[in-house]
Amino acid sequence: MMKPWLTILISATLVLGLLVALAGDVVKGWVIQALTDDMFVAVDNDAFDPGLPVGSQFPKIDARLGALPVTDISLLVGDRGLIFIASRSVDW
């Protein structure tokens, strides 16, 4: 004969498995909603703005493209644009 706690544990596992099988997408939606409720702000109204103003000129850079020194970002822009990522503290 099974111990009572083992019967309860197996029953609870079966019920939970049945709920997930029948309503998995609904439960997944609830979990995702609960985890992401306050992830984004509706309005960015603080004073912190680290980027360049829209429409401003990109500052000169000091980089290399192979052996070619690059100081103007336009040399790096391709047909589909450019993604530029800068880090102030990289430990090589």
Backbone as XML, in Angstrom:
<?xml version="1.0"?>
<chain id="A" units="angstrom">
  <residue number="1" name="MET">
    <atom name="N" x="0.839" y="-1.187" z="0.000"/>
    <atom name="CA" x="0.000" y="0.000" z="0.000"/>
    <atom name="C" x="0.883" y="1.248" z="0.000"/>
  </residue>
  <residue number="2" name="MET">
    <atom name="N" x="0.476" y="2.249" z="-0.787"/>
    <atom name="CA" x="1.223" y="3.506" z="-0.890"/>
    <atom name="C" x="1.034" y="4.356" z="0.353"/>
  </residue>
  <residue number="3" name="LYS">
    <atom name="N" x="2.061" y="5.104" z="0.639"/>
    <atom name="CA" x="1.957" y="6.045" z="1.751"/>
    <atom name="C" x="1.051" y="7.194" z="1.322"/>
  </residue>
  <residue number="4" name="PRO">
    <atom name="N" x="0.319" y="7.801" z="2.244"/>
    <atom name="CA" x="-0.630" y="8.869" z="1.896"/>
    <atom name="C" x="0.039" y="10.076" z="1.228"/>
  </residue>
  <residue number="5" name="TRP">
    <atom name="N" x="1.209" y="10.483" z="1.662"/>
    <atom name="CA" x="1.864" y="11.642" z="1.077"/>
    <atom name="C" x="2.283" y="11.380" z="-0.359"/>
  </residue>
  <residue number="6" name="LEU">
    <atom name="N" x="2.648" y="10.095" z="-0.656"/>
    <atom name="CA" x="3.029" y="9.751" z="-2.021"/>
    <atom name="C" x="1.810" y="9.761" z="-2.936"/>
  </residue>
  <residue number="7" name="THR">
    <atom name="N" x="0.673" y="9.308" z="-2.437"/>
    <atom name="CA" x="-0.571" y="9.344" z="-3.204"/>
    <atom name="C" x="-0.958" y="10.785" z="-3.516"/>
  </residue>
  <residue number="8" name="ILE">
    <atom name="N" x="-0.834" y="11.665" z="-2.528"/>
    <atom name="CA" x="-1.167" y="13.086" z="-2.725"/>
    <atom name="C" x="-0.210" y="13.705" z="-3.735"/>
  </residue>
  <residue number="9" name="LEU">
    <atom name="N" x="1.079" y="13.415" z="-3.641"/>
    <atom name="CA" x="2.070" y="13.961" z="-4.561"/>
    <atom name="C" x="1.819" y="13.497" z="-5.994"/>
  </residue>
  <residue number="10" name="ILE">
    <atom name="N" x="1.545" y="12.238" z="-6.179"/>
    <atom name="CA" x="1.266" y="11.711" z="-7.523"/>
    <atom name="C" x="-0.019" y="12.318" z="-8.066"/>
  </residue>
  <residue number="11" name="SER">
    <atom name="N" x="-1.053" y="12.414" z="-7.241"/>
    <atom name="CA" x="-2.322" y="13.000" z="-7.684"/>
    <atom name="C" x="-2.144" y="14.461" z="-8.080"/>
  </residue>
  <residue number="12" name="ALA">
    <atom name="N" x="-1.416" y="15.218" z="-7.265"/>
    <atom name="CA" x="-1.191" y="16.634" z="-7.571"/>
    <atom name="C" x="-0.399" y="16.782" z="-8.870"/>
  </residue>
  <residue number="13" name="THR">
    <atom name="N" x="0.588" y="15.922" z="-9.081"/>
    <atom name="CA" x="1.376" y="15.965" z="-10.308"/>
    <atom name="C" x="0.507" y="15.645" z="-11.518"/>
  </residue>
  <residue number="14" name="LEU">
    <atom name="N" x="-0.348" y="14.676" z="-11.401"/>
    <atom name="CA" x="-1.252" y="14.326" z="-12.503"/>
    <atom name="C" x="-2.231" y="15.449" z="-12.811"/>
  </residue>
  <residue number="15" name="VAL">
    <atom name="N" x="-2.788" y="16.065" z="-11.773"/>
    <atom name="CA" x="-3.723" y="17.173" z="-11.971"/>
    <atom name="C" x="-3.009" y="18.352" z="-12.622"/>
  </residue>
  <residue number="16" name="LEU">
    <atom name="N" x="-1.803" y="18.676" z="-12.144"/>
    <atom name="CA" x="-1.033" y="19.766" z="-12.727"/>
    <atom name="C" x="-0.692" y="19.467" z="-14.192"/>
  </residue>
  <residue number="17" name="GLY">
    <atom name="N" x="-0.288" y="18.243" z="-14.479"/>
    <atom name="CA" x="0.007" y="17.851" z="-15.857"/>
    <atom name="C" x="-1.214" y="17.954" z="-16.750"/>
  </residue>
  <residue number="18" name="LEU">
    <atom name="N" x="-2.375" y="17.560" z="-16.245"/>
    <atom name="CA" x="-3.622" y="17.652" z="-17.009"/>
    <atom name="C" x="-3.990" y="19.111" z="-17.274"/>
  </residue>
  <residue number="19" name="LEU">
    <atom name="N" x="-3.823" y="19.974" z="-16.265"/>
    <atom name="CA" x="-4.100" y="21.404" z="-16.459"/>
    <atom name="C" x="-3.176" y="22.017" z="-17.502"/>
  </residue>
  <residue number="20" name="VAL">
    <atom name="N" x="-1.904" y="21.670" z="-17.445"/>
    <atom name="CA" x="-0.956" y="22.204" z="-18.417"/>
    <atom name="C" x="-1.298" y="21.705" z="-19.813"/>
  </residue>
  <residue number="21" name="ALA">
    <atom name="N" x="-1.672" y="20.440" z="-19.931"/>
    <atom name="CA" x="-2.018" y="19.890" z="-21.242"/>
    <atom name="C" x="-3.271" y="20.537" z="-21.815"/>
  </residue>
  <residue number="22" name="LEU">
    <atom name="N" x="-4.255" y="20.808" z="-20.966"/>
    <atom name="CA" x="-5.517" y="21.361" z="-21.449"/>
    <atom name="C" x="-5.485" y="22.877" z="-21.604"/>
  </residue>
  <residue number="23" name="ALA">
    <atom name="N" x="-4.775" y="23.548" z="-20.718"/>
    <atom name="CA" x="-4.791" y="25.007" z="-20.732"/>
    <atom name="C" x="-3.382" y="25.578" z="-20.738"/>
  </residue>
  <residue number="24" name="GLY">
    <atom name="N" x="-2.443" y="24.876" z="-21.351"/>
    <atom name="CA" x="-1.054" y="25.304" z="-21.348"/>
    <atom name="C" x="-0.844" y="26.678" z="-21.939"/>
  </residue>
  <residue number="25" name="ASP">
    <atom name="N" x="-1.496" y="26.959" z="-23.071"/>
    <atom name="CA" x="-1.327" y="28.261" z="-23.711"/>
    <atom name="C" x="-1.900" y="29.391" z="-22.853"/>
  </residue>
  <residue number="26" name="VAL">
    <atom name="N" x="-3.016" y="29.122" z="-22.203"/>
    <atom name="CA" x="-3.627" y="30.140" z="-21.340"/>
    <atom name="C" x="-2.724" y="30.415" z="-20.139"/>
  </residue>
  <residue number="27" name="VAL">
    <atom name="N" x="-2.232" y="29.341" z="-19.510"/>
    <atom name="CA" x="-1.356" y="29.490" z="-18.356"/>
    <atom name="C" x="-0.057" y="30.173" z="-18.781"/>
  </residue>
  <residue number="28" name="LYS">
    <atom name="N" x="0.479" y="29.798" z="-19.931"/>
    <atom name="CA" x="1.703" y="30.430" z="-20.432"/>
    <atom name="C" x="1.479" y="31.931" z="-20.634"/>
  </residue>
  <residue number="29" name="GLY">
    <atom name="N" x="0.324" y="32.295" z="-21.198"/>
    <atom name="CA" x="-0.010" y="33.702" z="-21.374"/>
    <atom name="C" x="-0.076" y="34.448" z="-20.056"/>
  </residue>
  <residue number="30" name="TRP">
    <atom name="N" x="-0.668" y="33.822" z="-19.033"/>
    <atom name="CA" x="-0.750" y="34.446" z="-17.708"/>
    <atom name="C" x="0.636" y="34.657" z="-17.119"/>
  </residue>
  <residue number="31" name="VAL">
    <atom name="N" x="1.488" y="33.645" z="-17.242"/>
    <atom name="CA" x="2.832" y="33.743" z="-16.677"/>
    <atom name="C" x="3.621" y="34.846" z="-17.392"/>
  </residue>
  <residue number="32" name="ILE">
    <atom name="N" x="3.562" y="34.864" z="-18.713"/>
    <atom name="CA" x="4.273" y="35.897" z="-19.470"/>
    <atom name="C" x="3.756" y="37.277" z="-19.114"/>
  </residue>
  <residue number="33" name="GLN">
    <atom name="N" x="2.450" y="37.426" z="-18.996"/>
    <atom name="CA" x="1.856" y="38.716" z="-18.632"/>
    <atom name="C" x="2.313" y="39.152" z="-17.247"/>
  </residue>
  <residue number="34" name="ALA">
    <atom name="N" x="2.348" y="38.215" z="-16.303"/>
    <atom name="CA" x="2.768" y="38.555" z="-14.942"/>
    <atom name="C" x="4.241" y="38.966" z="-14.905"/>
  </residue>
  <residue number="35" name="LEU">
    <atom name="N" x="5.069" y="38.322" z="-15.714"/>
    <atom name="CA" x="6.497" y="38.634" z="-15.710"/>
    <atom name="C" x="6.826" y="39.925" z="-16.448"/>
  </residue>
  <residue number="36" name="THR">
    <atom name="N" x="5.980" y="40.331" z="-17.380"/>
    <atom name="CA" x="6.295" y="41.500" z="-18.209"/>
    <atom name="C" x="5.375" y="42.689" z="-17.962"/>
  </residue>
  <residue number="37" name="ASP">
    <atom name="N" x="4.534" y="42.641" z="-16.951"/>
    <atom name="CA" x="3.593" y="43.735" z="-16.685"/>
    <atom name="C" x="4.277" y="45.095" z="-16.549"/>
  </residue>
  <residue number="38" name="ASP">
    <atom name="N" x="5.352" y="45.141" z="-15.794"/>
    <atom name="CA" x="6.000" y="46.432" z="-15.561"/>
    <atom name="C" x="7.365" y="46.514" z="-16.240"/>
  </residue>
  <residue number="39" name="MET">
    <atom name="N" x="7.527" y="45.778" z="-17.330"/>
    <atom name="CA" x="8.820" y="45.753" z="-18.016"/>
    <atom name="C" x="9.088" y="47.038" z="-18.797"/>
  </residue>
  <residue number="40" name="PHE">
    <atom name="N" x="8.076" y="47.626" z="-19.376"/>
    <atom name="CA" x="8.241" y="48.807" z="-20.203"/>
    <atom name="C" x="7.486" y="49.985" z="-19.599"/>
  </residue>
  <residue number="41" name="VAL">
    <atom name="N" x="7.988" y="51.179" z="-19.844"/>
    <atom name="CA" x="7.295" y="52.373" z="-19.386"/>
    <atom name="C" x="6.473" y="52.938" z="-20.534"/>
  </residue>
  <residue number="42" name="ALA">
    <atom name="N" x="5.361" y="53.534" z="-20.215"/>
    <atom name="CA" x="4.483" y="54.085" z="-21.249"/>
    <atom name="C" x="5.085" y="55.335" z="-21.889"/>
  </residue>
  <residue number="43" name="VAL">
    <atom name="N" x="5.767" y="56.133" z="-21.071"/>
    <atom name="CA" x="6.338" y="57.394" z="-21.553"/>
    <atom name="C" x="7.735" y="57.542" z="-20.978"/>
  </residue>
  <residue number="44" name="ASP">
    <atom name="N" x="8.673" y="57.939" z="-21.828"/>
    <atom name="CA" x="10.036" y="58.203" z="-21.365"/>
    <atom name="C" x="10.121" y="59.693" z="-21.046"/>
  </residue>
  <residue number="45" name="ASN">
    <atom name="N" x="9.867" y="60.030" z="-19.789"/>
    <atom name="CA" x="9.805" y="61.449" z="-19.435"/>
    <atom name="C" x="10.902" y="61.883" z="-18.463"/>
  </residue>
  <residue number="46" name="ASP">
    <atom name="N" x="11.986" y="61.081" z="-18.362"/>
    <atom name="CA" x="13.077" y="61.522" z="-17.506"/>
    <atom name="C" x="14.081" y="62.354" z="-18.318"/>
  </residue>
  <residue number="47" name="ALA">
    <atom name="N" x="15.030" y="62.952" z="-17.649"/>
    <atom name="CA" x="15.980" y="63.856" z="-18.298"/>
    <atom name="C" x="17.152" y="63.117" z="-18.935"/>
  </residue>
  <residue number="48" name="PHE">
    <atom name="N" x="17.316" y="61.836" z="-18.655"/>
    <atom name="CA" x="18.452" y="61.071" z="-19.174"/>
    <atom name="C" x="18.258" y="60.773" z="-20.655"/>
  </residue>
  <residue number="49" name="ASP">
    <atom name="N" x="19.171" y="61.260" z="-21.489"/>
    <atom name="CA" x="19.111" y="61.006" z="-22.928"/>
    <atom name="C" x="20.541" y="60.888" z="-23.451"/>
  </residue>
  <residue number="50" name="PRO">
    <atom name="N" x="21.109" y="59.681" z="-23.426"/>
    <atom name="CA" x="22.518" y="59.534" z="-23.765"/>
    <atom name="C" x="22.820" y="59.565" z="-25.262"/>
  </residue>
  <residue number="51" name="GLY">
    <atom name="N" x="21.833" y="59.512" z="-26.093"/>
    <atom name="CA" x="22.065" y="59.418" z="-27.530"/>
    <atom name="C" x="22.245" y="60.758" z="-28.211"/>
  </residue>
  <residue number="52" name="LEU">
    <atom name="N" x="22.521" y="60.680" z="-29.504"/>
    <atom name="CA" x="22.626" y="61.889" z="-30.320"/>
    <atom name="C" x="21.226" y="62.402" z="-30.637"/>
  </residue>
  <residue number="53" name="PRO">
    <atom name="N" x="21.066" y="63.694" z="-30.762"/>
    <atom name="CA" x="19.761" y="64.219" z="-31.169"/>
    <atom name="C" x="19.415" y="63.757" z="-32.593"/>
  </residue>
  <residue number="54" name="VAL">
    <atom name="N" x="18.160" y="63.561" z="-32.856"/>
    <atom name="CA" x="17.706" y="63.126" z="-34.178"/>
    <atom name="C" x="18.124" y="64.148" z="-35.218"/>
  </residue>
  <residue number="55" name="GLY">
    <atom name="N" x="18.738" y="63.672" z="-36.295"/>
    <atom name="CA" x="19.154" y="64.534" z="-37.391"/>
    <atom name="C" x="20.531" y="65.150" z="-37.233"/>
  </residue>
  <residue number="56" name="SER">
    <atom name="N" x="21.186" y="64.912" z="-36.105"/>
    <atom name="CA" x="22.510" y="65.509" z="-35.910"/>
    <atom name="C" x="23.582" y="64.700" z="-36.634"/>
  </residue>
  <residue number="57" name="GLN">
    <atom name="N" x="24.726" y="65.324" z="-36.856"/>
    <atom name="CA" x="25.851" y="64.670" z="-37.504"/>
    <atom name="C" x="26.494" y="63.686" z="-36.535"/>
  </residue>
  <residue number="58" name="PHE">
    <atom name="N" x="26.886" y="62.531" z="-37.047"/>
    <atom name="CA" x="27.596" y="61.562" z="-36.232"/>
    <atom name="C" x="29.012" y="62.084" z="-36.013"/>
  </residue>
  <residue number="59" name="PRO">
    <atom name="N" x="29.537" y="62.019" z="-34.810"/>
    <atom name="CA" x="30.870" y="62.563" z="-34.560"/>
    <atom name="C" x="31.959" y="61.757" z="-35.273"/>
  </residue>
  <residue number="60" name="LYS">
    <atom name="N" x="33.091" y="62.386" z="-35.483"/>
    <atom name="CA" x="34.234" y="61.706" z="-36.100"/>
    <atom name="C" x="34.682" y="60.560" z="-35.201"/>
  </residue>
  <residue number="61" name="ILE">
    <atom name="N" x="35.174" y="59.484" z="-35.825"/>
    <atom name="CA" x="35.644" y="58.327" z="-35.080"/>
    <atom name="C" x="37.101" y="58.071" z="-35.421"/>
  </residue>
  <residue number="62" name="ASP">
    <atom name="N" x="37.739" y="57.244" z="-34.632"/>
    <atom name="CA" x="39.111" y="56.813" z="-34.890"/>
    <atom name="C" x="39.092" y="55.294" z="-34.885"/>
  </residue>
  <residue number="63" name="ALA">
    <atom name="N" x="38.993" y="54.688" z="-36.074"/>
    <atom name="CA" x="38.858" y="53.237" z="-36.192"/>
    <atom name="C" x="39.667" y="52.742" z="-37.385"/>
  </residue>
  <residue number="64" name="ARG">
    <atom name="N" x="39.678" y="51.440" z="-37.556"/>
    <atom name="CA" x="40.356" y="50.833" z="-38.701"/>
    <atom name="C" x="39.412" y="49.849" z="-39.361"/>
  </residue>
  <residue number="65" name="LEU">
    <atom name="N" x="39.449" y="49.838" z="-40.682"/>
    <atom name="CA" x="38.725" y="48.858" z="-41.492"/>
    <atom name="C" x="39.804" y="48.096" z="-42.248"/>
  </residue>
  <residue number="66" name="GLY">
    <atom name="N" x="40.258" y="46.995" z="-41.649"/>
    <atom name="CA" x="41.438" y="46.329" z="-42.169"/>
    <atom name="C" x="42.635" y="47.220" z="-41.912"/>
  </residue>
  <residue number="67" name="ALA">
    <atom name="N" x="43.369" y="47.592" z="-42.966"/>
    <atom name="CA" x="44.523" y="48.487" z="-42.817"/>
    <atom name="C" x="44.140" y="49.947" z="-43.042"/>
  </residue>
  <residue number="68" name="LEU">
    <atom name="N" x="42.904" y="50.191" z="-43.474"/>
    <atom name="CA" x="42.448" y="51.537" z="-43.815"/>
    <atom name="C" x="41.984" y="52.286" z="-42.562"/>
  </residue>
  <residue number="69" name="PRO">
    <atom name="N" x="42.577" y="53.429" z="-42.247"/>
    <atom name="CA" x="42.071" y="54.229" z="-41.122"/>
    <atom name="C" x="40.737" y="54.878" z="-41.494"/>
  </residue>
  <residue number="70" name="VAL">
    <atom name="N" x="39.817" y="54.863" z="-40.564"/>
    <atom name="CA" x="38.469" y="55.406" z="-40.800"/>
    <atom name="C" x="38.195" y="56.485" z="-39.765"/>
  </residue>
  <residue number="71" name="THR">
    <atom name="N" x="37.815" y="57.670" z="-40.248"/>
    <atom name="CA" x="37.413" y="58.745" z="-39.339"/>
    <atom name="C" x="35.995" y="59.210" z="-39.621"/>
  </residue>
  <residue number="72" name="ASP">
    <atom name="N" x="35.440" y="58.794" z="-40.742"/>
    <atom name="CA" x="34.090" y="59.196" z="-41.142"/>
    <atom name="C" x="33.205" y="57.952" z="-41.194"/>
  </residue>
  <residue number="73" name="ILE">
    <atom name="N" x="32.122" y="57.984" z="-40.486"/>
    <atom name="CA" x="31.215" y="56.835" z="-40.390"/>
    <atom name="C" x="30.621" y="56.438" z="-41.742"/>
  </residue>
  <residue number="74" name="SER">
    <atom name="N" x="30.556" y="57.354" z="-42.687"/>
    <atom name="CA" x="29.931" y="57.055" z="-43.986"/>
    <atom name="C" x="30.694" y="55.968" z="-44.741"/>
  </residue>
  <residue number="75" name="LEU">
    <atom name="N" x="31.983" y="55.777" z="-44.445"/>
    <atom name="CA" x="32.746" y="54.706" z="-45.087"/>
    <atom name="C" x="32.289" y="53.318" z="-44.637"/>
  </residue>
  <residue number="76" name="LEU">
    <atom name="N" x="31.637" y="53.258" z="-43.490"/>
    <atom name="CA" x="31.202" y="51.970" z="-42.939"/>
    <atom name="C" x="29.746" y="51.646" z="-43.258"/>
  </residue>
  <residue number="77" name="VAL">
    <atom name="N" x="28.996" y="52.605" z="-43.752"/>
    <atom name="CA" x="27.572" y="52.406" z="-44.024"/>
    <atom name="C" x="27.406" y="51.633" z="-45.325"/>
  </residue>
  <residue number="78" name="GLY">
    <atom name="N" x="26.613" y="50.573" z="-45.277"/>
    <atom name="CA" x="26.347" y="49.766" z="-46.464"/>
    <atom name="C" x="24.986" y="50.067" z="-47.054"/>
  </residue>
  <residue number="79" name="ASP">
    <atom name="N" x="24.544" y="49.224" z="-47.982"/>
    <atom name="CA" x="23.245" y="49.402" z="-48.639"/>
    <atom name="C" x="22.085" y="49.359" z="-47.645"/>
  </residue>
  <residue number="80" name="ARG">
    <atom name="N" x="22.247" y="48.578" z="-46.596"/>
    <atom name="CA" x="21.149" y="48.382" z="-45.647"/>
    <atom name="C" x="21.376" y="49.136" z="-44.335"/>
  </residue>
  <residue number="81" name="GLY">
    <atom name="N" x="22.345" y="50.022" z="-44.331"/>
    <atom name="CA" x="22.569" y="50.840" z="-43.140"/>
    <atom name="C" x="23.754" y="50.367" z="-42.340"/>
  </residue>
  <residue number="82" name="LEU">
    <atom name="N" x="23.748" y="50.693" z="-41.054"/>
    <atom name="CA" x="24.866" y="50.392" z="-40.173"/>
    <atom name="C" x="24.360" y="50.256" z="-38.742"/>
  </residue>
  <residue number="83" name="ILE">
    <atom name="N" x="24.906" y="49.295" z="-38.040"/>
    <atom name="CA" x="24.686" y="49.196" z="-36.599"/>
    <atom name="C" x="26.007" y="49.548" z="-35.949"/>
  </residue>
  <residue number="84" name="PHE">
    <atom name="N" x="26.006" y="50.561" z="-35.124"/>
    <atom name="CA" x="27.226" y="51.032" z="-34.469"/>
    <atom name="C" x="27.074" y="50.810" z="-32.976"/>
  </residue>
  <residue number="85" name="ILE">
    <atom name="N" x="27.974" y="50.018" z="-32.392"/>
    <atom name="CA" x="27.952" y="49.745" z="-30.959"/>
    <atom name="C" x="29.279" y="50.211" z="-30.388"/>
  </residue>
  <residue number="86" name="ALA">
    <atom name="N" x="29.238" y="51.041" z="-29.381"/>
    <atom name="CA" x="30.457" y="51.549" z="-28.743"/>
    <atom name="C" x="30.432" y="51.185" z="-27.271"/>
  </residue>
  <residue number="87" name="SER">
    <atom name="N" x="31.592" y="50.855" z="-26.761"/>
    <atom name="CA" x="31.730" y="50.562" z="-25.341"/>
    <atom name="C" x="32.919" y="51.345" z="-24.800"/>
  </residue>
  <residue number="88" name="ARG">
    <atom name="N" x="32.720" y="52.011" z="-23.702"/>
    <atom name="CA" x="33.784" y="52.832" z="-23.131"/>
    <atom name="C" x="34.804" y="52.021" z="-22.375"/>
  </residue>
  <residue number="89" name="SER">
    <atom name="N" x="34.431" y="50.853" z="-21.895"/>
    <atom name="CA" x="35.359" y="50.078" z="-21.065"/>
    <atom name="C" x="35.402" y="48.628" z="-21.504"/>
  </residue>
  <residue number="90" name="VAL">
    <atom name="N" x="36.176" y="48.362" z="-22.522"/>
    <atom name="CA" x="36.356" y="47.001" z="-23.001"/>
    <atom name="C" x="37.718" y="46.513" z="-22.551"/>
  </residue>
  <residue number="91" name="ASP">
    <atom name="N" x="37.752" y="45.344" z="-21.935"/>
    <atom name="CA" x="39.013" y="44.756" z="-21.504"/>
    <atom name="C" x="39.400" y="43.694" z="-22.503"/>
  </residue>
  <residue number="92" name="TRP">
    <atom name="N" x="40.362" y="43.987" z="-23.329"/>
    <atom name="CA" x="40.791" y="43.045" z="-24.370"/>
    <atom name="C" x="41.730" y="42.054" z="-23.752"/>
  </residue>
</chain>
